[in-house]
């Protein structure tokens, strides 16, 4: 037997085997390098997430991922839309998500995420509703966010309105524990804007739970603003349908709202500041375009020339404002121009009915019926003109800017007693149909 020759052949085969393994390892390394490029990892993950959610998700920006410590994925220029939809339900400049290894190894059995960050997300409310309607029924799994959620420079697009500058700071989320978060932004429905900065709490992060919010809200238009502190609470319900098949976004039944505010107009002079406190109680509904409170109880406690009243009725606010209230004033305020006797000396309350249907800024005609004993007033006015008159009532005209009719069995004017009185008031600045 030729031992040296056999040894040589074995060495040759070993060399070939090692070479083949080296080439295979090189090819595998090259394949892994290609597969583990951020753009490929991002594409694979987004494809899997999109398939699970019934969404088409793309990210055209430069992606990043990290495997050391807590795995993290960062995607940029993200667009998510329902399959075949023209309108994206979500766009974002950047989304970062950190997921512990335990979650990855569980293959979905454990739904725990370390942290989620969204930079400049844009959420289309109508597209979101359409996508949610396609989801199969069943219990929604709520993830645990151990290090919370952060949203910066966000925006929500609604039906003719939007909320921009959205900031959300959620320190932690657990499906079985209370939620506390800070939410800020600005609601825009030109010419009206509502800036808010609220601390929000939920009994649990799910539907049909107790909700509360407290913080600052500022209502504003071109010629006035209304900074306020609010406290709101009630059982919250998301989704569902309203009469006529309209989709419901939010319902709080009943809502309890307490607001301390100051109406400001014109200059910063004290006479242009009208403080008041408002309380509201009733079912609140939002269908994506209109906020509705019906039936609603309203309690207003105004300082100075603003009235004090209690009323019940209905309020709807969206592209148009609708108000139907019936209640009473406890008395005639000293800050208002004096009424002639005998109604001026009466201590009786003043029942009223107030109605408005028009522009959302309350600039159209308001109707009012006001009673005291046997005296009745039926009138029409514009709120902005009456507020301006109230501020100047001491020095200006004793007759407010309104159209109307006063009927009374008896009045005393300048010492003369008049019986069976009917007075017509006609202001040329008050126009339009009642």
Secondary structure, 3 states (H helix, E strand, C coil): CCHHHHHHHHHHHHHHHHHHHHHHHHHHHHHHHHHCCHHHHHHHHHHHHHHHHCEEEEECCCCEEECCCCEEEEEEEEEEEECCCCCCCEEEEEEEEEECHHHHHHCCCCCEECEEEEECCEEEHHHHHHHHHHCCCCCCCCCEECCCEEEEEEEEECCCCEEEEEEEEECCECCCCCEEEEEEEEEEECCEEEEEEEEEEECCCCCCEEEEEEEEEEEECCCEEEEEEEEEEEEEEECCECHHHCECCEEEEEEEEEEEEEEEECCCCHHHEEEEEEEEEEEEEECCCCEEEEEEEEEEEECCCCCEEEEEEEEEECCEEEEEEEEEECCCCCCCCCCCCCCCCCCCCEEEEEEEEEECCCCCEEEEEEEECCEEEEEEEEHHHHHHHHHCCCCCCCCCCEEEEEEEEEEEECCEEEEEEEEEECCCCCCCCC
